[in-house]
Amino acid sequence: MRLLFIILSFLGLALTVVPSCFVLVGAIAWKTHTQLMFVGMILWFFTAPLWIKAKRKNAQ
């Protein structure tokens, strides 16, 4: 389960960086960019604390 959260959180981070590069080269529209970044933000903020918190519990 932890591995799934890690994969989803890094996918969320990718969705916040990659669309910006695509807008820079003109490959996607600004509206698509904002929608992808919103999805990436939601993925990151809901999945990253789950595996980061689990890592801290195991370290103690």
Secondary structure as UniProt FT lines:
FT   HELIX           2..25
FT   HELIX           30..59
//
